[in-house]
Amino acid sequence: MFITVSITAFAQATVQEIEIFSNAMHKSSRCAVIRPETTDSLAVVYLLHGYSGNFSNWPAKVPELKQWAERYRIMIVCPDGGFSSWYFDSPVDSSLRYETYISTEVPDYIDQHYATLRNRKSRAITGLSMGGHGAMFIAFRHADHFGATGSMSGGVDVSAIKGKYDIWKRLGDTTRLAARYAEYSVIGAVSKKPAAPLAIIFDCGMSDDFFAMNQALHKKLQQLNIAHDCIERPGKHDWDYWKNSVQYQLLFFSNYFKEASTAK
């Protein structure tokens, strides 16, 4: 008796390292692109790293991103935001224009060089810590480019941590320029109505030093009647938390992309 066993090899998403030139900053920065093996045009999630990190953190620390990109049939792009840019166009250092780079230059390059769905409802942006701040700050200020946004353990109120993490180097005097710090915080940026509605998800571990400011952001969004998903669960400011968190956020964005594609 002979038994025939059929083995199917499932395609695996690949990680490609590229360089993207910034006209705004006159330099190239590296970027990781995680893409399923397909010729289809895909929605894109832009995934930002934290303070002192770089573009390689997410693929290296969470190799499962390849599986999740394949599962949800999405492309994940991990750009480099510098050691401590906080994803600002710095008003005190003209060489740091990471808001322009991440909001416009990186998506333009990705759309030109890959098969993507080239509309705001097929783009989401999220990140951890400094990147969580950057993602929501950029999304609210550039909602014409992104339809969904998120944050994981985000430093969403830079006024509360202005003497740390090089923030003062990016924004200037911490006392005289208090209004600037409020303006450049997520918790301040949300007060201005975005150009188009955003799907929003953010979370923070209850043992995280940034937990209180994330609670304050949740209350602020409630006061402004801005719909959002806010998740609180046990966890610290570490990769164990972010590896768990990103799974939920990718599912959230996948569902958003599907709903947006079928909406009339």
C-alpha positions as CSV (number, residue, x, y, z in Angstrom):
1,M,0.0,0.0,0.0
2,F,1.4,3.3,-1.1
3,I,0.4,6.6,0.5
4,T,0.9,9.8,-1.4
5,V,1.6,12.8,0.7
6,S,1.1,16.3,-0.8
7,I,3.2,19.0,0.7
8,T,2.4,22.6,-0.1
9,A,5.1,25.3,0.4
10,F,3.6,28.5,1.6
11,A,5.2,31.7,0.4
12,Q,7.1,33.7,3.0
13,A,7.3,37.5,3.1
14,T,10.7,38.8,2.5
15,V,12.7,41.6,4.2
16,Q,14.5,44.0,1.8
17,E,16.9,46.8,3.0
18,I,16.9,49.9,0.8
19,E,18.0,53.5,1.0
20,I,15.7,56.4,0.5
21,F,17.1,59.9,-0.2
22,S,15.6,62.9,1.5
23,N,15.6,66.1,-0.5
24,A,14.5,67.9,2.7
25,M,17.6,66.7,4.6
26,H,20.0,66.1,1.7
27,K,20.9,62.6,2.8
28,S,19.9,59.0,2.4
29,S,18.6,56.8,5.2
30,R,18.1,53.1,5.3
31,C,14.7,51.4,5.4
32,A,13.4,47.9,5.8
33,V,10.6,46.7,3.5
34,I,8.6,43.6,4.5
35,R,6.5,42.4,1.6
36,P,4.6,39.2,0.8
37,E,5.4,37.3,-2.4
38,T,2.7,38.7,-4.7
39,T,2.2,40.9,-7.7
40,D,-0.8,42.5,-6.2
41,S,-0.9,46.1,-5.1
42,L,-0.9,46.2,-1.3
43,A,-1.9,48.5,1.5
44,V,1.1,49.7,3.6
45,V,1.7,50.0,7.3
46,Y,4.6,52.4,8.2
47,L,6.2,51.1,11.4
48,L,8.4,53.6,13.3
49,H,11.2,52.8,15.8
50,G,11.9,54.4,19.2
51,Y,14.5,56.7,20.7
52,S,18.1,55.5,20.1
53,G,16.8,52.9,17.7
54,N,17.0,52.5,13.9
55,F,15.2,51.0,10.9
56,S,16.4,47.5,11.7
57,N,14.9,47.2,15.2
58,W,11.5,46.0,14.2
59,P,12.5,43.2,11.7
60,A,15.3,42.1,14.1
61,K,13.3,42.1,17.3
62,V,10.1,40.8,15.8
63,P,10.9,38.4,12.9
64,E,7.2,37.3,13.1
65,L,6.4,40.5,11.1
66,K,7.1,38.5,8.0
67,Q,4.4,36.0,8.9
68,W,1.9,38.7,9.8
69,A,2.6,40.6,6.5
70,E,1.8,37.4,4.7
71,R,-1.3,36.6,6.8
72,Y,-2.8,40.0,6.3
73,R,-1.5,40.6,2.8
74,I,0.0,43.9,3.7
75,M,3.4,45.6,3.2
76,I,5.3,46.8,6.3
77,V,7.8,49.6,5.9
78,C,10.3,50.4,8.6
79,P,12.0,53.7,7.9
80,D,14.9,55.2,9.9
81,G,13.9,58.2,12.1
82,G,17.4,59.0,13.4
83,F,18.7,58.5,17.0
84,S,16.4,61.1,18.6
85,S,14.6,63.1,16.0
86,W,11.2,62.6,17.6
87,Y,10.0,62.7,14.0
88,F,9.9,66.5,14.0
89,D,10.8,69.1,11.4
90,S,13.0,70.7,14.1
91,P,12.4,74.5,14.4
92,V,15.9,74.8,15.9
93,D,17.9,72.4,13.6
94,S,17.2,72.7,9.9
95,S,19.1,69.5,9.2
96,L,16.4,67.5,10.9
97,R,13.2,67.4,8.9
98,Y,11.9,63.9,9.7
99,E,8.2,65.0,9.7
100,T,8.6,65.8,6.0
101,Y,10.7,62.7,5.4
102,I,8.3,60.2,7.0
103,S,5.0,61.9,6.0
104,T,5.8,62.6,2.4
105,E,9.2,61.5,1.0
106,V,9.2,57.9,2.2
107,P,5.6,57.1,1.1
108,D,6.3,58.8,-2.3
109,Y,9.4,56.6,-2.8
110,I,7.5,53.4,-1.7
111,D,4.6,54.2,-4.1
112,Q,7.0,54.8,-7.0
113,H,9.1,51.7,-6.5
114,Y,6.6,49.1,-5.3
115,A,3.1,47.9,-6.2
116,T,1.0,49.7,-3.6
117,L,-2.5,51.0,-3.2
118,R,-1.8,54.7,-3.6
119,N,-4.4,56.4,-1.5
120,R,-4.7,57.5,2.2
121,K,-7.2,54.7,3.1
122,S,-4.5,52.2,2.2
123,R,-1.8,53.7,4.4
124,A,-1.4,53.4,8.2
125,I,1.3,54.6,10.5
126,T,2.3,53.4,14.0
127,G,5.3,53.0,16.1
128,L,6.8,52.4,19.6
129,S,7.8,55.0,22.2
130,M,9.3,58.0,20.2
131,G,7.9,56.3,17.1
132,G,4.4,56.1,18.7
133,H,4.6,59.9,19.2
134,G,5.9,60.4,15.7
135,A,3.2,58.2,14.1
136,M,0.2,60.0,15.7
137,F,1.8,63.4,15.4
138,I,2.4,62.9,11.7
139,A,-1.0,61.3,11.0
140,F,-3.0,64.1,12.6
141,R,-0.9,66.7,10.7
142,H,-1.0,64.7,7.4
143,A,-4.3,63.0,7.4
144,D,-4.4,63.6,3.7
145,H,-1.7,60.9,3.4
146,F,-2.7,58.4,6.1
147,G,-6.1,56.9,6.9
148,A,-5.2,55.1,10.1
149,T,-2.7,55.6,12.9
150,G,-1.5,54.0,16.1
151,S,1.0,54.2,19.0
152,M,2.6,51.7,21.3
153,S,3.9,53.1,24.6
154,G,4.1,56.4,22.9
155,G,5.7,59.5,24.4
156,V,2.6,61.4,23.4
157,D,3.2,64.5,25.6
158,V,6.7,65.8,25.0
159,S,6.0,68.6,27.5
160,A,6.1,66.1,30.3
161,I,9.5,64.7,29.3
162,K,11.0,67.8,27.7
163,G,14.3,67.6,29.6
164,K,15.0,64.0,28.5
165,Y,15.7,62.0,25.3
166,D,17.2,65.0,23.4
167,I,13.7,66.6,23.0
168,W,15.1,70.0,24.1
169,K,17.7,69.7,21.4
170,R,14.9,69.4,18.8
171,L,12.5,72.1,20.1
172,G,14.6,74.6,22.0
173,D,14.4,76.3,25.4
174,T,12.1,74.3,27.7
175,T,10.8,77.3,29.7
176,R,10.5,80.2,27.2
177,L,9.0,78.0,24.5
178,A,6.4,76.2,26.5
179,A,3.7,76.8,23.8
180,R,5.9,75.2,21.2
181,Y,6.2,72.0,23.3
182,A,2.4,71.9,23.6
183,E,2.0,72.3,19.8
184,Y,4.6,69.6,19.0
185,S,3.0,67.0,21.3
186,V,0.4,64.5,20.1
187,I,-1.9,65.6,23.0
188,G,-1.7,69.1,21.5
189,A,-1.9,68.1,17.8
190,V,-5.2,66.3,18.3
191,S,-6.9,69.6,19.2
192,K,-6.7,70.6,15.5
193,K,-9.2,68.7,13.4
194,P,-7.4,66.5,10.9
195,A,-8.0,67.0,7.2
196,A,-9.9,63.7,7.0
197,P,-11.2,61.1,9.6
198,L,-8.6,58.8,11.1
199,A,-8.9,55.2,12.4
200,I,-6.9,55.3,15.7
201,I,-5.6,52.7,18.0
202,F,-3.1,53.1,20.8
203,D,-2.0,51.3,23.9
204,C,0.5,51.4,26.8
205,G,1.5,49.0,29.5
206,M,0.3,49.9,33.0
207,S,3.9,49.6,34.4
208,D,5.2,52.0,31.8
209,D,6.5,55.5,32.7
210,F,4.4,56.8,29.8
211,F,1.2,55.3,31.0
212,A,-0.2,58.5,32.6
213,M,0.2,60.6,29.5
214,N,-1.5,57.9,27.4
215,Q,-4.4,57.9,29.8
216,A,-4.5,61.7,29.4
217,L,-4.6,61.4,25.6
218,H,-7.5,58.9,25.9
219,K,-9.4,61.5,28.0
220,K,-8.6,64.3,25.6
221,L,-9.8,62.3,22.6
222,Q,-13.0,61.5,24.5
223,Q,-13.5,65.2,25.3
224,L,-13.0,66.0,21.6
225,N,-15.4,63.3,20.6
226,I,-12.7,61.6,18.4
227,A,-13.4,57.9,18.0
228,H,-10.5,55.7,18.9
229,D,-9.4,52.4,20.4
230,C,-7.4,52.7,23.6
231,I,-6.0,49.6,25.3
232,E,-4.5,49.3,28.8
233,R,-2.9,46.0,29.8
234,P,-0.1,44.8,32.0
235,G,3.3,45.5,30.6
236,K,6.5,47.6,30.7
237,H,8.4,49.7,28.2
238,D,10.1,46.8,26.5
239,W,10.1,44.5,23.5
240,D,8.0,41.8,25.2
241,Y,5.2,44.4,25.3
242,W,5.7,45.7,21.8
243,K,5.9,42.3,20.2
244,N,2.5,41.5,21.7
245,S,1.1,44.9,20.9
246,V,2.0,45.1,17.3
247,Q,0.0,41.9,16.6
248,Y,-3.2,43.7,17.7
249,Q,-2.4,46.8,15.8
250,L,-1.7,45.0,12.5
251,L,-5.1,43.2,12.8
252,F,-6.8,46.5,13.5
253,F,-5.1,48.0,10.4
254,S,-5.9,45.0,8.3
255,N,-9.6,45.2,9.2
256,Y,-9.5,49.0,8.5
257,F,-8.0,48.4,5.0
258,K,-10.7,45.8,4.2
259,E,-13.6,48.0,5.4
260,A,-12.2,51.0,3.5
261,S,-11.8,49.0,0.3
262,T,-15.5,47.9,0.3
263,A,-17.0,51.2,1.5
264,K,-19.0,53.1,-1.0
